Amino acid sequence: MRSTPPLYNETHQSRAAQPTAYEDLLGDAIERAYGQGMTELDALVGYLNASGPSGPNGQPWTGAVFEQKMARLAA
């Protein structure tokens, strides 16, 4: 008899709402940066500033702004 692994929800499966268009664009940009080997915060922030989308309220990305945005999205 085969046993099935216990069921669980991934974090994104328990969201209250679908991601916004901005969140989708941001996620796509982060994936492109990672795909190009950019895993350090400064490189990632530089990529976002060069390619978009802009930071919250149209401001440029900084390490602190990126970390705050990621913390809010992960909440």
N, C-alpha and C positions, 0 to 999 in steps of 0.2 A: 504494500500500500504506500503510495506517495503522499508525503505531507507537503502542504503549501506553506510558504513563508508567511509570517504574520503581516497583516495589512497595516499600512501607515500612510499618512498624508505627507507629501512633500510640502515644503513651506508655501510654494506658489499655488498649491491646490486648495489652500484654506484661506485665500484672500477674500475680502469682502466684495471686491469689484475687479473687473478686467483692467489690465494696465492701460493707461492713457496713451494717446498717440505719442506724446513727448517721451514717456517711459519706454515705449517700443523703440523709438529712434535712438534714445540713449543706450538701451541694451544692445541694439544693432551696432552702434559705434564702438562700444566697449568690446564686443565680440570681434570686430574687425581689427581693433588695436591688439587684442590678445593674439589673433591669428597672425599678426605681423611680429610677434615676439615681444610686444610691449607689456611687461608685467610689473614694472616699477612705477610708483605713483607719479613721479615727475614726468616720465615718458607718456603715461596714459593721459595726464592732464594736458600736456603739450599737444597730443594727438586730438583730444576733444576741442581744444581751442583752435586748432587748424582746420578740423573737418566738421565740427558741430556735432550735436546741437549745442547751443549756448548753455551756460549754467543757468540756475534759477533766476528768474526775473531778467534774463538777458545778460547777466553779468559774466565776465570771463571765469573760467574754471581755475581754481587754486586747489592745492592739496586739501586744505581745510574745508572748502566748499564741497569738494567731491566727497570727502568723508562724511560730512553732515548730510548730504543728499542720500548717500548709500545707507546711512543709519536710519534715516526717515523712511526710506523705501523698505528696509528690512523689518521695520516695526510692525 
